[in-house]
């Protein structure tokens, strides 16, 4: 996997996030002020940037603006302040997500995965197409087929299908799916997951597929269940 730029003036935070990033397969690069962040960004190629708002020399908003002048790399902003106007400003200037301290390293990495998925980015060593029996799913083009018949999905439906197929037999709760697919604080009803799953199934079920299903695990969530005899 590629590099992740972690910018925060708190050295302890950069150390913690770096360790979590390594576990995800990233090569972490750290910066501790705005000028250093910009310099490192211009001299390297990064999959994603974690950007603290309150940094010396140049704050995160100014750094994000400079990054956006030359790149569409995903940016997640991190701040100790959670006012709505800051969140809105961060997103308006080009950030892809916004996390408020305190947070867990696991939460941040979940946001990283979700943003990369929403951004249409996969690690360079990852497969772009997943196959299982009669099902073929291409994340980049959005092409999905069942037994050779194309099925048209929305972006969210595609992302849900990809996540379940990529982690077949793993159960995802509604909250898991909201965090992984929507990737930021969702202010609506988490039953939106149920409605997306219902529409996804309806589209996929137009073509019979006895070799797999998206299964409801009552009281727990959903999973992709394969029925092939795999060896």
Residue frames as qw, qx, qy, qz and C-alpha x, y, z in Angstrom:
[[0.000, 0.890, 0.457, 0.000, 0.00, 0.00, 0.00],
 [0.396, 0.647, -0.013, 0.651, 1.13, 3.60, -0.50],
 [0.311, 0.037, -0.436, 0.844, 2.14, 6.44, 1.77],
 [0.264, -0.819, -0.493, -0.127, -0.09, 8.30, 4.23],
 [0.251, 0.403, -0.238, 0.847, 0.81, 11.84, 5.35],
 [0.489, -0.668, -0.547, 0.126, -0.06, 12.46, 9.02],
 [0.231, 0.460, -0.125, 0.848, 0.14, 16.13, 10.06],
 [0.545, -0.764, -0.318, -0.134, -0.37, 17.12, 13.70],
 [0.117, 0.746, -0.425, 0.499, 1.70, 19.29, 16.04],
 [0.720, -0.477, 0.401, -0.305, 1.14, 16.72, 18.81],
 [0.245, 0.503, -0.821, -0.112, 4.00, 14.25, 18.37],
 [0.362, -0.053, 0.876, -0.315, 2.26, 11.61, 20.49],
 [0.689, 0.456, 0.314, -0.469, -0.75, 11.67, 18.18],
 [0.543, 0.636, -0.461, -0.297, 1.40, 11.27, 15.07],
 [0.018, -0.377, 0.922, -0.090, 3.18, 8.31, 16.70],
 [0.519, 0.153, 0.739, -0.400, -0.09, 6.59, 17.59],
 [0.687, 0.581, 0.100, -0.425, -1.65, 7.16, 14.17],
 [0.319, 0.627, -0.677, -0.216, 1.55, 6.02, 12.48],
 [0.229, -0.191, 0.942, -0.153, 1.41, 2.70, 14.32],
 [0.613, 0.392, 0.561, -0.396, -2.22, 2.17, 13.31],
 [0.543, 0.702, -0.223, -0.404, -1.39, 3.16, 9.72],
 [0.074, 0.494, -0.858, -0.121, 1.43, 0.60, 9.58],
 [0.433, 0.073, 0.863, -0.249, -1.00, -2.12, 10.67],
 [0.627, 0.609, 0.294, -0.387, -3.19, -1.12, 7.70],
 [0.787, 0.232, 0.389, 0.419, -0.22, -1.53, 5.38],
 [0.247, 0.955, 0.041, 0.157, 0.53, 2.18, 4.87],
 [0.642, 0.063, -0.188, 0.741, 3.94, 3.81, 4.97],
 [0.191, -0.917, -0.331, 0.112, 3.38, 6.76, 7.34],
 [0.445, 0.309, -0.064, 0.838, 5.12, 10.11, 6.88],
 [0.314, -0.760, -0.497, 0.278, 4.66, 12.68, 9.66],
 [0.242, 0.492, 0.018, 0.836, 4.69, 16.48, 9.79],
 [0.368, -0.508, -0.600, 0.496, 4.26, 18.82, 12.76],
 [0.057, 0.591, 0.143, -0.792, 3.48, 22.24, 11.26],
 [0.610, 0.680, 0.287, -0.286, 1.79, 23.60, 8.18],
 [0.268, 0.798, -0.460, -0.282, 4.91, 24.51, 6.22],
 [0.240, -0.356, 0.900, 0.072, 6.46, 21.08, 6.77],
 [0.616, 0.335, 0.676, -0.225, 3.21, 19.43, 5.69],
 [0.556, 0.778, 0.015, -0.293, 3.13, 21.33, 2.41],
 [0.093, 0.714, -0.667, -0.195, 6.79, 20.65, 1.71],
 [0.390, -0.150, 0.908, -0.028, 6.46, 16.93, 2.35],
 [0.643, 0.503, 0.506, -0.277, 3.30, 16.75, 0.26],
 [0.465, 0.809, -0.204, -0.295, 4.96, 18.44, -2.71],
 [0.084, 0.622, -0.773, -0.096, 7.94, 16.09, -2.51],
 [0.231, -0.074, 0.965, -0.103, 6.00, 12.84, -2.19],
 [0.496, -0.116, -0.579, -0.637, 3.10, 10.84, -3.53],
 [0.220, -0.046, 0.768, -0.600, 0.45, 10.03, -0.95],
 [0.143, -0.364, -0.886, -0.250, -2.67, 7.90, -0.95],
 [0.343, -0.795, -0.449, -0.220, -4.35, 10.10, 1.68],
 [0.224, 0.389, -0.364, 0.816, -3.61, 12.96, 4.10],
 [0.473, -0.671, -0.551, 0.153, -4.63, 13.21, 7.77],
 [0.273, 0.465, -0.027, 0.842, -4.56, 16.92, 8.56],
 [0.315, -0.547, -0.560, 0.537, -4.85, 18.58, 11.96],
 [0.111, 0.892, 0.321, 0.299, -6.58, 21.98, 11.90],
 [0.305, -0.945, 0.116, -0.029, -4.64, 23.71, 14.70],
 [0.861, 0.008, 0.036, 0.508, -0.99, 23.64, 13.58],
 [0.294, -0.712, 0.097, 0.630, 1.80, 26.24, 13.82],
 [0.227, -0.272, 0.508, 0.785, 2.88, 28.40, 10.87],
 [0.420, 0.005, -0.454, -0.786, -0.09, 27.45, 8.67],
 [0.589, -0.022, 0.614, -0.525, -3.32, 25.93, 9.95],
 [0.452, 0.109, 0.875, 0.139, -4.97, 22.91, 8.43],
 [0.468, 0.752, 0.395, -0.245, -7.49, 24.94, 6.44],
 [0.183, 0.849, -0.344, -0.357, -4.71, 26.85, 4.68],
 [0.269, -0.358, 0.860, 0.242, -2.77, 23.64, 4.06],
 [0.528, 0.380, 0.757, -0.059, -5.87, 21.97, 2.64],
 [0.416, 0.846, 0.099, -0.319, -6.42, 24.90, 0.26],
 [0.035, 0.720, -0.608, -0.331, -2.83, 24.61, -0.98],
 [0.410, -0.072, 0.902, 0.114, -3.16, 20.86, -1.47],
 [0.528, 0.582, 0.594, -0.170, -6.36, 21.36, -3.44],
 [0.257, 0.820, -0.212, -0.465, -4.66, 23.82, -5.80],
 [0.244, 0.572, -0.731, -0.282, -2.61, 20.95, -7.20],
 [0.176, 0.088, -0.980, -0.002, -4.13, 17.65, -6.14],
 [0.692, -0.282, -0.210, -0.630, -7.37, 15.77, -5.49],
 [0.405, 0.099, -0.858, 0.299, -5.74, 13.40, -3.00],
 [0.551, -0.633, -0.506, -0.199, -8.20, 12.46, -0.22],
 [0.139, 0.376, -0.457, 0.794, -7.89, 14.66, 2.88],
 [0.553, -0.609, -0.568, -0.026, -9.32, 13.94, 6.33],
 [0.026, 0.629, -0.268, 0.729, -9.21, 16.89, 8.72],
 [0.626, -0.375, -0.622, 0.285, -8.73, 16.36, 12.46],
 [0.018, -0.579, 0.145, -0.802, -9.53, 18.95, 15.11],
 [0.205, -0.186, -0.769, 0.576, -10.10, 19.38, 18.83],
 [0.281, 0.271, 0.230, -0.891, -12.89, 21.81, 18.04],
 [0.221, 0.270, 0.921, 0.175, -16.20, 20.45, 16.83],
 [0.299, 0.524, 0.229, -0.764, -18.21, 23.50, 15.83],
 [0.664, 0.507, 0.550, 0.008, -20.46, 22.90, 12.83],
 [0.350, 0.914, -0.081, -0.188, -19.14, 25.94, 10.96],
 [0.197, -0.656, 0.693, 0.227, -15.60, 24.50, 11.09],
 [0.594, 0.089, 0.795, 0.081, -16.79, 21.15, 9.81],
 [0.551, 0.745, 0.365, -0.086, -18.67, 22.85, 6.98],
 [0.137, 0.906, -0.327, -0.231, -15.72, 25.10, 6.11],
 [0.396, -0.436, 0.780, 0.209, -13.36, 22.14, 6.05],
 [0.596, 0.324, 0.728, 0.095, -15.60, 20.20, 3.70],
 [0.406, 0.876, 0.192, -0.175, -16.25, 23.27, 1.55],
 [0.047, 0.846, -0.466, -0.255, -12.55, 23.89, 0.94],
 [0.638, 0.454, -0.586, -0.208, -12.07, 20.31, -0.21],
 [0.223, -0.318, 0.872, -0.299, -11.68, 17.99, 2.77],
 [0.524, -0.041, -0.743, -0.414, -13.29, 14.59, 2.29],
 [0.658, -0.507, -0.556, -0.004, -14.06, 13.90, 5.95],
 [0.084, -0.661, 0.299, -0.683, -13.75, 15.55, 9.37],
 [0.716, -0.296, -0.606, 0.178, -12.89, 13.89, 12.69],
 [0.278, -0.806, 0.151, -0.500, -13.19, 15.54, 16.11],
 [0.388, 0.215, -0.761, 0.474, -10.79, 14.74, 18.96],
 [0.342, -0.453, 0.821, 0.053, -10.75, 12.65, 21.08],
 [0.837, 0.306, -0.248, -0.381, -10.82, 9.66, 18.76],
 [0.811, -0.288, 0.499, 0.103, -9.45, 6.13, 18.61],
 [0.076, -0.485, 0.691, 0.530, -6.80, 5.07, 16.13],
 [0.310, 0.223, 0.912, 0.150, -9.15, 2.34, 14.93],
 [0.310, 0.776, 0.448, -0.318, -11.85, 4.90, 14.19],
 [0.090, 0.767, -0.319, -0.550, -9.43, 7.00, 12.15],
 [0.153, -0.244, 0.865, 0.410, -8.33, 4.00, 10.08],
 [0.342, 0.490, 0.800, -0.056, -11.97, 3.07, 9.49],
 [0.251, 0.854, 0.138, -0.434, -12.53, 6.61, 8.18],
 [0.064, -0.578, 0.625, 0.521, -9.42, 6.27, 5.99],
 [0.277, 0.094, 0.924, 0.245, -10.76, 3.05, 4.46],
 [0.308, 0.689, 0.620, -0.214, -14.18, 4.58, 3.94],
 [0.151, 0.831, -0.113, -0.524, -12.83, 7.74, 2.29],
 [0.118, -0.389, 0.775, 0.484, -10.58, 5.75, -0.04],
 [0.297, 0.327, 0.892, 0.102, -13.56, 3.60, -0.96],
 [0.260, 0.814, 0.406, -0.324, -15.82, 6.61, -1.56],
 [0.009, 0.765, -0.332, -0.552, -13.06, 8.33, -3.47],
 [0.867, 0.476, -0.046, -0.138, -12.91, 5.40, -5.87],
 [0.217, 0.710, -0.657, 0.133, -9.38, 4.64, -4.75],
 [0.969, -0.246, -0.007, -0.021, -8.05, 1.21, -3.91],
 [0.495, -0.658, 0.483, 0.296, -4.52, 0.32, -2.91],
 [0.378, 0.642, -0.526, -0.411, -2.22, -0.12, -5.88],
 [0.071, 0.250, -0.964, -0.055, -1.76, -3.79, -5.12],
 [0.486, 0.213, 0.680, -0.506, -5.47, -4.46, -4.68],
 [0.250, 0.300, 0.830, 0.399, -7.76, -6.12, -7.16],
 [0.236, 0.107, -0.092, -0.961, -10.06, -3.83, -9.09],
 [0.694, -0.044, -0.410, -0.589, -12.50, -6.64, -9.89],
 [0.381, -0.207, 0.820, -0.373, -13.93, -9.21, -7.51],
 [0.600, 0.079, -0.627, -0.491, -15.37, -12.47, -8.82],
 [0.348, -0.115, 0.843, -0.393, -17.47, -15.07, -7.06],
 [0.441, 0.338, 0.831, -0.034, -19.31, -17.73, -9.03],
 [0.326, 0.664, 0.583, 0.336, -21.87, -15.96, -11.19],
 [0.124, -0.963, -0.183, 0.152, -21.05, -12.53, -9.73],
 [0.616, 0.197, 0.048, 0.761, -18.54, -10.03, -11.11],
 [0.172, -0.946, -0.238, 0.137, -18.01, -6.60, -9.53],
 [0.575, 0.299, -0.005, 0.761, -15.66, -3.91, -10.85],
 [0.291, -0.709, -0.373, 0.523, -15.26, -1.06, -8.37],
 [0.233, -0.323, 0.226, 0.889, -13.55, 1.42, -10.70],
 [0.107, -0.116, -0.601, -0.783, -16.01, 1.20, -13.61],
 [0.496, 0.047, 0.395, -0.772, -19.06, 0.33, -11.51],
 [0.628, 0.155, -0.591, -0.481, -19.79, -2.64, -13.77],
 [0.463, -0.159, 0.780, -0.388, -21.68, -5.46, -12.03],
 [0.619, 0.154, -0.560, -0.529, -22.91, -8.62, -13.71],
 [0.617, -0.145, 0.694, -0.342, -24.74, -11.74, -12.58],
 [0.692, 0.207, 0.680, 0.122, -24.41, -14.73, -14.93],
 [0.395, 0.140, 0.501, 0.757, -23.28, -12.33, -17.65],
 [0.015, -0.793, -0.509, -0.335, -26.26, -9.98, -17.23],
 [0.248, 0.278, -0.241, 0.896, -25.34, -6.41, -16.31],
 [0.348, -0.730, -0.574, 0.128, -26.95, -4.99, -13.17],
 [0.184, 0.615, -0.039, 0.766, -27.01, -1.21, -12.70],
 [0.548, -0.566, -0.499, 0.360, -26.33, -0.09, -9.13],
 [0.075, -0.973, 0.028, -0.218, -26.05, 3.28, -7.43],
 [0.320, 0.627, -0.567, 0.427, -22.68, 4.25, -5.96],
 [0.450, -0.445, 0.570, -0.525, -23.72, 3.34, -2.42],
 [0.951, 0.041, 0.141, -0.271, -25.22, 0.02, -3.52],
 [0.756, 0.505, -0.371, 0.187, -21.99, -0.77, -5.37],
 [0.061, 0.607, -0.613, 0.502, -19.88, 0.10, -2.32],
 [0.715, -0.296, 0.433, -0.462, -22.02, -2.08, -0.04],
 [0.969, 0.222, -0.030, -0.106, -21.82, -5.03, -2.43],
 [0.551, 0.602, -0.483, 0.317, -18.04, -4.61, -2.82],
 [0.226, -0.564, 0.599, -0.521, -17.49, -4.44, 0.96],
 [0.843, -0.153, 0.356, -0.372, -19.59, -7.53, 1.64],
 [0.922, 0.366, -0.123, 0.010, -18.05, -9.52, -1.21],
 [0.360, 0.671, -0.530, 0.372, -14.50, -8.47, -0.32],
 [0.173, -0.355, 0.742, -0.542, -15.16, -9.73, 3.23],
 [0.712, -0.122, -0.497, -0.481, -17.43, -12.67, 2.45],
 [0.689, -0.299, -0.649, 0.118, -18.78, -14.58, 5.45],
 [0.258, -0.063, -0.448, 0.853, -18.01, -11.61, 7.74],
 [0.116, -0.759, -0.641, -0.019, -21.06, -10.12, 9.44],
 [0.178, 0.203, -0.043, 0.962, -21.45, -6.33, 9.24],
 [0.028, -0.613, -0.648, 0.451, -23.83, -4.54, 11.59],
 [0.226, 0.892, 0.346, 0.183, -25.75, -1.47, 10.45],
 [0.269, -0.927, 0.148, 0.217, -23.26, 0.73, 12.31],
 [0.625, -0.261, 0.538, 0.502, -20.33, -1.09, 10.67],
 [0.477, 0.494, 0.566, 0.457, -21.80, -0.42, 7.24],
 [0.020, 0.978, 0.204, 0.036, -22.63, 3.20, 8.02],
 [0.419, -0.788, 0.293, 0.342, -19.10, 3.84, 9.23],
 [0.587, -0.136, 0.621, 0.502, -17.45, 2.01, 6.33],
 [0.383, 0.524, 0.610, 0.454, -19.66, 3.25, 3.47],
 [0.002, 0.948, 0.262, 0.183, -20.89, 6.68, 4.53],
 [0.694, 0.196, -0.215, 0.659, -17.67, 7.32, 6.41],
 [0.068, 0.276, -0.259, 0.923, -18.70, 10.34, 8.47],
 [0.177, 0.221, 0.695, -0.661, -21.23, 11.22, 11.15],
 [0.154, -0.323, -0.733, -0.579, -24.62, 10.30, 9.72],
 [0.196, 0.000, 0.402, -0.895, -27.45, 12.37, 11.10],
 [0.665, -0.041, -0.326, -0.670, -30.29, 10.27, 9.70],
 [0.872, -0.214, 0.289, -0.332, -31.83, 6.94, 10.67],
 [0.174, -0.481, 0.834, 0.207, -29.40, 4.04, 10.51],
 [0.678, 0.290, 0.659, -0.147, -32.20, 2.01, 8.94],
 [0.451, 0.747, -0.265, -0.411, -31.08, 3.63, 5.70],
 [0.095, -0.412, 0.891, 0.165, -28.75, 0.60, 5.54],
 [0.490, 0.234, 0.819, -0.186, -31.79, -1.69, 5.47],
 [0.551, 0.717, 0.207, -0.374, -33.36, 0.24, 2.61],
 [0.230, 0.713, -0.579, -0.320, -30.11, 0.18, 0.61],
 [0.249, -0.198, 0.947, 0.029, -29.74, -3.56, 1.17],
 [0.560, 0.439, 0.629, -0.314, -33.36, -4.11, 0.14],
 [0.511, 0.774, -0.087, -0.363, -32.88, -2.21, -3.14],
 [0.029, 0.597, -0.774, -0.207, -29.55, -3.94, -3.77],
 [0.415, 0.013, 0.906, -0.081, -31.10, -7.37, -3.34],
 [0.595, 0.595, 0.398, -0.366, -34.03, -6.49, -5.57],
 [0.402, 0.769, -0.367, -0.335, -31.70, -5.51, -8.40],
 [0.038, -0.461, 0.882, 0.089, -29.42, -8.53, -8.00],
 [0.485, 0.100, 0.832, -0.251, -32.30, -10.99, -7.64],
 [0.623, 0.549, -0.085, -0.551, -33.60, -10.19, -11.13],
 [0.629, 0.430, -0.639, -0.101, -31.09, -12.82, -12.26],
 [0.917, -0.383, -0.056, -0.099, -31.10, -16.11, -10.27],
 [0.301, 0.647, -0.627, 0.313, -27.87, -16.72, -8.35],
 [0.893, -0.378, -0.181, -0.163, -28.13, -19.93, -6.30],
 [0.782, 0.154, -0.352, 0.490, -24.37, -19.89, -5.65],
 [0.308, 0.011, -0.380, 0.872, -24.42, -16.87, -3.30],
 [0.215, -0.790, -0.507, -0.268, -26.66, -14.49, -1.37],
 [0.030, 0.421, -0.349, 0.837, -26.62, -11.37, 0.78],
 [0.539, -0.390, -0.746, 0.016, -27.90, -12.87, 3.98],
 [0.350, -0.685, 0.126, -0.626, -29.56, -11.22, 6.96],
 [0.496, -0.053, -0.766, 0.406, -28.20, -12.42, 10.29],
 [0.386, -0.755, -0.371, -0.379, -31.02, -11.51, 12.62],
 [0.585, -0.800, -0.082, 0.104, -29.98, -9.30, 15.51],
 [0.673, -0.382, 0.259, 0.578, -26.49, -8.88, 14.05],
 [0.110, 0.676, -0.277, -0.674, -26.46, -7.52, 10.50],
 [0.805, 0.547, -0.015, -0.232, -25.64, -8.69, 6.99],
 [0.431, -0.495, 0.669, 0.349, -23.05, -10.81, 5.23],
 [0.609, 0.474, -0.476, -0.421, -22.18, -12.13, 1.78],
 [0.716, -0.217, 0.646, -0.148, -22.67, -15.89, 1.95],
 [0.380, 0.462, -0.680, -0.423, -21.07, -18.05, -0.71],
 [0.871, -0.033, 0.350, -0.344, -22.42, -21.50, -1.53],
 [0.709, 0.535, -0.456, -0.055, -19.60, -22.82, -3.69],
 [0.925, -0.329, 0.056, 0.184, -17.42, -25.69, -2.59],
 [0.244, 0.892, -0.358, 0.127, -14.15, -23.78, -2.38],
 [0.937, -0.165, -0.070, 0.299, -10.84, -25.55, -1.97]]
